[in-house]
């Protein structure tokens, strides 16, 4: 003899529509805005070393090319 136990649980809906709570909507918009600003700051800070090395290297390369043409 054996017994079988079955538990049925209804899954949560995959998406719940937001209500008309303007405070929550505004807060989410601000979080998104500051997330984008944070990403841009990280991008700029990570590009600074490349700019520091790349700009002088470009001008040295250009100067050499101009001297070769003369």
PDB file as gemmi writes it, atoms N, CA and C in Angstrom:
CRYST1    1.000    1.000    1.000  90.00  90.00  90.00 P 1                      
ATOM      1  N   UNK A   1       0.838  -1.169   0.000  1.00  0.00           N  
ATOM      2  CA  UNK A   1       0.000   0.000   0.000  1.00  0.00           C  
ATOM      3  C   UNK A   1       0.893   1.246   0.000  1.00  0.00           C  
ATOM      4  N   UNK A   2       0.435   2.220  -0.693  1.00  0.00           N  
ATOM      5  CA  UNK A   2       1.181   3.477  -0.751  1.00  0.00           C  
ATOM      6  C   UNK A   2       0.195   4.636  -0.765  1.00  0.00           C  
ATOM      7  N   UNK A   3       0.712   5.783  -0.422  1.00  0.00           N  
ATOM      8  CA  UNK A   3      -0.150   6.965  -0.455  1.00  0.00           C  
ATOM      9  C   UNK A   3       0.520   8.028  -1.327  1.00  0.00           C  
ATOM     10  N   UNK A   4      -0.272   8.759  -2.024  1.00  0.00           N  
ATOM     11  CA  UNK A   4       0.209   9.812  -2.907  1.00  0.00           C  
ATOM     12  C   UNK A   4      -0.321  11.141  -2.384  1.00  0.00           C  
ATOM     13  N   UNK A   5       0.602  12.101  -2.232  1.00  0.00           N  
ATOM     14  CA  UNK A   5       0.225  13.431  -1.755  1.00  0.00           C  
ATOM     15  C   UNK A   5       0.477  14.423  -2.889  1.00  0.00           C  
ATOM     16  N   UNK A   6      -0.527  15.194  -3.190  1.00  0.00           N  
ATOM     17  CA  UNK A   6      -0.412  16.195  -4.259  1.00  0.00           C  
ATOM     18  C   UNK A   6      -0.740  17.557  -3.667  1.00  0.00           C  
ATOM     19  N   UNK A   7       0.176  18.520  -3.863  1.00  0.00           N  
ATOM     20  CA  UNK A   7      -0.053  19.903  -3.428  1.00  0.00           C  
ATOM     21  C   UNK A   7      -0.171  20.772  -4.670  1.00  0.00           C  
ATOM     22  N   UNK A   8      -1.257  21.443  -4.808  1.00  0.00           N  
ATOM     23  CA  UNK A   8      -1.468  22.332  -5.942  1.00  0.00           C  
ATOM     24  C   UNK A   8      -1.361  23.770  -5.469  1.00  0.00           C  
ATOM     25  N   UNK A   9      -0.458  24.517  -6.113  1.00  0.00           N  
ATOM     26  CA  UNK A   9      -0.273  25.927  -5.779  1.00  0.00           C  
ATOM     27  C   UNK A   9      -0.427  26.736  -7.058  1.00  0.00           C  
ATOM     28  N   UNK A  10      -1.260  27.735  -7.015  1.00  0.00           N  
ATOM     29  CA  UNK A  10      -1.463  28.578  -8.186  1.00  0.00           C  
ATOM     30  C   UNK A  10      -0.274  29.530  -8.328  1.00  0.00           C  
ATOM     31  N   UNK A  11       0.347  29.560  -9.511  1.00  0.00           N  
ATOM     32  CA  UNK A  11       1.515  30.441  -9.682  1.00  0.00           C  
ATOM     33  C   UNK A  11       1.097  31.910  -9.701  1.00  0.00           C  
ATOM     34  N   UNK A  12       2.049  32.769  -9.352  1.00  0.00           N  
ATOM     35  CA  UNK A  12       1.794  34.197  -9.376  1.00  0.00           C  
ATOM     36  C   UNK A  12       1.686  34.665 -10.821  1.00  0.00           C  
ATOM     37  N   UNK A  13       0.907  35.677 -11.081  1.00  0.00           N  
ATOM     38  CA  UNK A  13       0.827  36.183 -12.454  1.00  0.00           C  
ATOM     39  C   UNK A  13       2.193  36.747 -12.869  1.00  0.00           C  
ATOM     40  N   UNK A  14       2.575  36.574 -14.143  1.00  0.00           N  
ATOM     41  CA  UNK A  14       3.901  37.022 -14.568  1.00  0.00           C  
ATOM     42  C   UNK A  14       4.060  38.531 -14.581  1.00  0.00           C  
ATOM     43  N   UNK A  15       2.997  39.258 -14.737  1.00  0.00           N  
ATOM     44  CA  UNK A  15       3.079  40.716 -14.795  1.00  0.00           C  
ATOM     45  C   UNK A  15       1.851  41.307 -14.133  1.00  0.00           C  
ATOM     46  N   UNK A  16       2.091  42.212 -13.242  1.00  0.00           N  
ATOM     47  CA  UNK A  16       0.974  42.919 -12.633  1.00  0.00           C  
ATOM     48  C   UNK A  16       0.992  44.348 -13.148  1.00  0.00           C  
ATOM     49  N   UNK A  17      -0.110  44.790 -13.604  1.00  0.00           N  
ATOM     50  CA  UNK A  17      -0.181  46.140 -14.154  1.00  0.00           C  
ATOM     51  C   UNK A  17      -0.062  47.160 -13.044  1.00  0.00           C  
ATOM     52  N   UNK A  18       0.729  48.220 -13.299  1.00  0.00           N  
ATOM     53  CA  UNK A  18       0.866  49.243 -12.261  1.00  0.00           C  
ATOM     54  C   UNK A  18      -0.433  50.017 -12.083  1.00  0.00           C  
ATOM     55  N   UNK A  19      -0.660  50.412 -10.883  1.00  0.00           N  
ATOM     56  CA  UNK A  19      -1.852  51.211 -10.598  1.00  0.00           C  
ATOM     57  C   UNK A  19      -1.627  52.654 -10.996  1.00  0.00           C  
ATOM     58  N   UNK A  20      -2.521  53.489 -10.629  1.00  0.00           N  
ATOM     59  CA  UNK A  20      -2.412  54.900 -10.950  1.00  0.00           C  
ATOM     60  C   UNK A  20      -1.760  55.668  -9.809  1.00  0.00           C  
ATOM     61  N   UNK A  21      -0.792  55.054  -9.166  1.00  0.00           N  
ATOM     62  CA  UNK A  21      -0.075  55.711  -8.083  1.00  0.00           C  
ATOM     63  C   UNK A  21       1.037  56.561  -8.689  1.00  0.00           C  
ATOM     64  N   UNK A  22       0.800  57.868  -8.784  1.00  0.00           N  
ATOM     65  CA  UNK A  22       1.763  58.753  -9.430  1.00  0.00           C  
ATOM     66  C   UNK A  22       3.054  58.858  -8.648  1.00  0.00           C  
ATOM     67  N   UNK A  23       2.991  58.733  -7.342  1.00  0.00           N  
ATOM     68  CA  UNK A  23       4.211  58.785  -6.535  1.00  0.00           C  
ATOM     69  C   UNK A  23       5.142  57.637  -6.860  1.00  0.00           C  
ATOM     70  N   UNK A  24       4.591  56.442  -6.983  1.00  0.00           N  
ATOM     71  CA  UNK A  24       5.408  55.264  -7.315  1.00  0.00           C  
ATOM     72  C   UNK A  24       5.950  55.369  -8.736  1.00  0.00           C  
ATOM     73  N   UNK A  25       5.130  55.851  -9.652  1.00  0.00           N  
ATOM     74  CA  UNK A  25       5.567  56.014 -11.037  1.00  0.00           C  
ATOM     75  C   UNK A  25       6.695  57.031 -11.129  1.00  0.00           C  
ATOM     76  N   UNK A  26       6.562  58.134 -10.420  1.00  0.00           N  
ATOM     77  CA  UNK A  26       7.610  59.162 -10.416  1.00  0.00           C  
ATOM     78  C   UNK A  26       8.889  58.631  -9.800  1.00  0.00           C  
ATOM     79  N   UNK A  27       8.768  57.865  -8.727  1.00  0.00           N  
ATOM     80  CA  UNK A  27       9.942  57.280  -8.072  1.00  0.00           C  
ATOM     81  C   UNK A  27      10.665  56.310  -9.008  1.00  0.00           C  
ATOM     82  N   UNK A  28       9.913  55.500  -9.732  1.00  0.00           N  
ATOM     83  CA  UNK A  28      10.530  54.579 -10.682  1.00  0.00           C  
ATOM     84  C   UNK A  28      11.219  55.338 -11.816  1.00  0.00           C  
ATOM     85  N   UNK A  29      10.620  56.428 -12.266  1.00  0.00           N  
ATOM     86  CA  UNK A  29      11.232  57.243 -13.317  1.00  0.00           C  
ATOM     87  C   UNK A  29      12.534  57.861 -12.830  1.00  0.00           C  
ATOM     88  N   UNK A  30      12.542  58.344 -11.599  1.00  0.00           N  
ATOM     89  CA  UNK A  30      13.771  58.917 -11.047  1.00  0.00           C  
ATOM     90  C   UNK A  30      14.852  57.854 -10.880  1.00  0.00           C  
ATOM     91  N   UNK A  31      14.475  56.666 -10.453  1.00  0.00           N  
ATOM     92  CA  UNK A  31      15.458  55.582 -10.332  1.00  0.00           C  
ATOM     93  C   UNK A  31      16.064  55.243 -11.690  1.00  0.00           C  
ATOM     94  N   UNK A  32      15.235  55.198 -12.716  1.00  0.00           N  
ATOM     95  CA  UNK A  32      15.739  54.937 -14.065  1.00  0.00           C  
ATOM     96  C   UNK A  32      16.661  56.042 -14.541  1.00  0.00           C  
ATOM     97  N   UNK A  33      16.281  57.290 -14.292  1.00  0.00           N  
ATOM     98  CA  UNK A  33      17.094  58.429 -14.692  1.00  0.00           C  
ATOM     99  C   UNK A  33      18.457  58.398 -14.008  1.00  0.00           C  
ATOM    100  N   UNK A  34      18.458  58.184 -12.699  1.00  0.00           N  
ATOM    101  CA  UNK A  34      19.728  58.152 -11.973  1.00  0.00           C  
ATOM    102  C   UNK A  34      20.545  56.921 -12.335  1.00  0.00           C  
ATOM    103  N   UNK A  35      19.895  55.837 -12.725  1.00  0.00           N  
ATOM    104  CA  UNK A  35      20.618  54.669 -13.213  1.00  0.00           C  
ATOM    105  C   UNK A  35      21.358  54.974 -14.504  1.00  0.00           C  
ATOM    106  N   UNK A  36      20.712  55.719 -15.391  1.00  0.00           N  
ATOM    107  CA  UNK A  36      21.358  56.109 -16.642  1.00  0.00           C  
ATOM    108  C   UNK A  36      22.511  57.073 -16.361  1.00  0.00           C  
ATOM    109  N   UNK A  37      22.314  58.029 -15.478  1.00  0.00           N  
ATOM    110  CA  UNK A  37      23.378  58.973 -15.122  1.00  0.00           C  
ATOM    111  C   UNK A  37      24.564  58.225 -14.522  1.00  0.00           C  
ATOM    112  N   UNK A  38      24.290  57.266 -13.642  1.00  0.00           N  
ATOM    113  CA  UNK A  38      25.365  56.481 -13.025  1.00  0.00           C  
ATOM    114  C   UNK A  38      26.135  55.715 -14.104  1.00  0.00           C  
ATOM    115  N   UNK A  39      25.428  55.140 -15.065  1.00  0.00           N  
ATOM    116  CA  UNK A  39      26.094  54.413 -16.148  1.00  0.00           C  
ATOM    117  C   UNK A  39      26.956  55.320 -17.006  1.00  0.00           C  
ATOM    118  N   UNK A  40      26.467  56.539 -17.286  1.00  0.00           N  
ATOM    119  CA  UNK A  40      27.266  57.484 -18.068  1.00  0.00           C  
ATOM    120  C   UNK A  40      28.522  57.915 -17.319  1.00  0.00           C  
ATOM    121  N   UNK A  41      28.410  58.108 -16.018  1.00  0.00           N  
ATOM    122  CA  UNK A  41      29.586  58.474 -15.220  1.00  0.00           C  
ATOM    123  C   UNK A  41      30.610  57.352 -15.245  1.00  0.00           C  
ATOM    124  N   UNK A  42      30.161  56.120 -15.101  1.00  0.00           N  
ATOM    125  CA  UNK A  42      31.074  54.984 -15.155  1.00  0.00           C  
ATOM    126  C   UNK A  42      31.742  54.900 -16.519  1.00  0.00           C  
ATOM    127  N   UNK A  43      30.983  55.133 -17.588  1.00  0.00           N  
ATOM    128  CA  UNK A  43      31.546  55.104 -18.936  1.00  0.00           C  
ATOM    129  C   UNK A  43      32.608  56.177 -19.110  1.00  0.00           C  
ATOM    130  N   UNK A  44      32.328  57.392 -18.671  1.00  0.00           N  
ATOM    131  CA  UNK A  44      33.287  58.489 -18.816  1.00  0.00           C  
ATOM    132  C   UNK A  44      34.553  58.218 -18.014  1.00  0.00           C  
ATOM    133  N   UNK A  45      34.395  57.761 -16.775  1.00  0.00           N  
ATOM    134  CA  UNK A  45      35.564  57.488 -15.931  1.00  0.00           C  
ATOM    135  C   UNK A  45      36.399  56.357 -16.514  1.00  0.00           C  
ATOM    136  N   UNK A  46      35.759  55.365 -17.108  1.00  0.00           N  
ATOM    137  CA  UNK A  46      36.523  54.259 -17.675  1.00  0.00           C  
ATOM    138  C   UNK A  46      37.192  54.647 -18.994  1.00  0.00           C  
ATOM    139  N   UNK A  47      36.708  55.676 -19.686  1.00  0.00           N  
ATOM    140  CA  UNK A  47      37.334  56.125 -20.929  1.00  0.00           C  
ATOM    141  C   UNK A  47      38.477  57.117 -20.706  1.00  0.00           C  
ATOM    142  N   UNK A  48      38.571  57.714 -19.534  1.00  0.00           N  
ATOM    143  CA  UNK A  48      39.618  58.702 -19.265  1.00  0.00           C  
ATOM    144  C   UNK A  48      41.025  58.135 -19.496  1.00  0.00           C  
ATOM    145  N   UNK A  49      41.379  56.940 -18.999  1.00  0.00           N  
ATOM    146  CA  UNK A  49      42.732  56.431 -19.275  1.00  0.00           C  
ATOM    147  C   UNK A  49      42.999  56.235 -20.764  1.00  0.00           C  
ATOM    148  N   UNK A  50      42.001  55.799 -21.510  1.00  0.00           N  
ATOM    149  CA  UNK A  50      42.190  55.641 -22.947  1.00  0.00           C  
ATOM    150  C   UNK A  50      42.418  56.982 -23.632  1.00  0.00           C  
ATOM    151  N   UNK A  51      41.729  58.004 -23.183  1.00  0.00           N  
ATOM    152  CA  UNK A  51      41.902  59.333 -23.755  1.00  0.00           C  
ATOM    153  C   UNK A  51      43.278  59.881 -23.408  1.00  0.00           C  
ATOM    154  N   UNK A  52      43.716  59.678 -22.170  1.00  0.00           N  
ATOM    155  CA  UNK A  52      45.019  60.177 -21.744  1.00  0.00           C  
ATOM    156  C   UNK A  52      46.139  59.546 -22.568  1.00  0.00           C  
ATOM    157  N   UNK A  53      46.002  58.292 -22.906  1.00  0.00           N  
ATOM    158  CA  UNK A  53      47.027  57.612 -23.699  1.00  0.00           C  
ATOM    159  C   UNK A  53      46.808  57.845 -25.194  1.00  0.00           C  
ATOM    160  N   UNK A  54      45.572  57.828 -25.641  1.00  0.00           N  
ATOM    161  CA  UNK A  54      45.269  57.870 -27.067  1.00  0.00           C  
ATOM    162  C   UNK A  54      45.496  59.212 -27.724  1.00  0.00           C  
ATOM    163  N   UNK A  55      45.147  60.303 -27.074  1.00  0.00           N  
ATOM    164  CA  UNK A  55      45.273  61.624 -27.698  1.00  0.00           C  
ATOM    165  C   UNK A  55      46.733  61.971 -27.968  1.00  0.00           C  
ATOM    166  N   UNK A  56      47.649  61.848 -27.000  1.00  0.00           N  
ATOM    167  CA  UNK A  56      49.055  62.140 -27.323  1.00  0.00           C  
ATOM    168  C   UNK A  56      49.628  61.175 -28.366  1.00  0.00           C  
ATOM    169  N   UNK A  57      49.232  59.911 -28.310  1.00  0.00           N  
ATOM    170  CA  UNK A  57      49.717  58.950 -29.303  1.00  0.00           C  
ATOM    171  C   UNK A  57      49.235  59.337 -30.692  1.00  0.00           C  
ATOM    172  N   UNK A  58      48.018  59.806 -30.821  1.00  0.00           N  
ATOM    173  CA  UNK A  58      47.491  60.232 -32.118  1.00  0.00           C  
ATOM    174  C   UNK A  58      48.272  61.428 -32.650  1.00  0.00           C  
ATOM    175  N   UNK A  59      48.557  62.409 -31.789  1.00  0.00           N  
ATOM    176  CA  UNK A  59      49.293  63.590 -32.246  1.00  0.00           C  
ATOM    177  C   UNK A  59      50.733  63.237 -32.618  1.00  0.00           C  
ATOM    178  N   UNK A  60      51.355  62.327 -31.894  1.00  0.00           N  
ATOM    179  CA  UNK A  60      52.708  61.890 -32.269  1.00  0.00           C  
ATOM    180  C   UNK A  60      52.673  61.177 -33.610  1.00  0.00           C  
ATOM    181  N   UNK A  61      51.704  60.323 -33.824  1.00  0.00           N  
ATOM    182  CA  UNK A  61      51.561  59.622 -35.100  1.00  0.00           C  
ATOM    183  C   UNK A  61      51.346  60.614 -36.238  1.00  0.00           C  
ATOM    184  N   UNK A  62      50.492  61.579 -36.011  1.00  0.00           N  
ATOM    185  CA  UNK A  62      50.205  62.576 -37.041  1.00  0.00           C  
ATOM    186  C   UNK A  62      51.431  63.425 -37.364  1.00  0.00           C  
ATOM    187  N   UNK A  63      52.186  63.773 -36.335  1.00  0.00           N  
ATOM    188  CA  UNK A  63      53.399  64.559 -36.546  1.00  0.00           C  
ATOM    189  C   UNK A  63      54.404  63.769 -37.375  1.00  0.00           C  
ATOM    190  N   UNK A  64      54.562  62.471 -37.075  1.00  0.00           N  
ATOM    191  CA  UNK A  64      55.482  61.630 -37.853  1.00  0.00           C  
ATOM    192  C   UNK A  64      55.040  61.517 -39.302  1.00  0.00           C  
ATOM    193  N   UNK A  65      53.750  61.358 -39.513  1.00  0.00           N  
ATOM    194  CA  UNK A  65      53.244  61.234 -40.885  1.00  0.00           C  
ATOM    195  C   UNK A  65      53.469  62.522 -41.670  1.00  0.00           C  
ATOM    196  N   UNK A  66      53.312  63.663 -41.024  1.00  0.00           N  
ATOM    197  CA  UNK A  66      53.544  64.943 -41.711  1.00  0.00           C  
ATOM    198  C   UNK A  66      55.020  65.125 -42.033  1.00  0.00           C  
ATOM    199  N   UNK A  67      55.915  64.674 -41.148  1.00  0.00           N  
ATOM    200  CA  UNK A  67      57.361  64.778 -41.411  1.00  0.00           C  
ATOM    201  C   UNK A  67      57.765  63.839 -42.551  1.00  0.00           C  
ATOM    202  N   UNK A  68      57.124  62.663 -42.647  1.00  0.00           N  
ATOM    203  CA  UNK A  68      57.442  61.716 -43.716  1.00  0.00           C  
ATOM    204  C   UNK A  68      57.040  62.278 -45.081  1.00  0.00           C  
ATOM    205  N   UNK A  69      55.963  63.034 -45.129  1.00  0.00           N  
ATOM    206  CA  UNK A  69      55.483  63.590 -46.395  1.00  0.00           C  
ATOM    207  C   UNK A  69      56.396  64.696 -46.911  1.00  0.00           C  
ATOM    208  N   UNK A  70      57.065  65.387 -46.010  1.00  0.00           N  
ATOM    209  CA  UNK A  70      57.946  66.502 -46.426  1.00  0.00           C  
ATOM    210  C   UNK A  70      59.223  65.965 -46.932  1.00  0.00           C  
TER     211      UNK A  70                                                      
END                                                                             
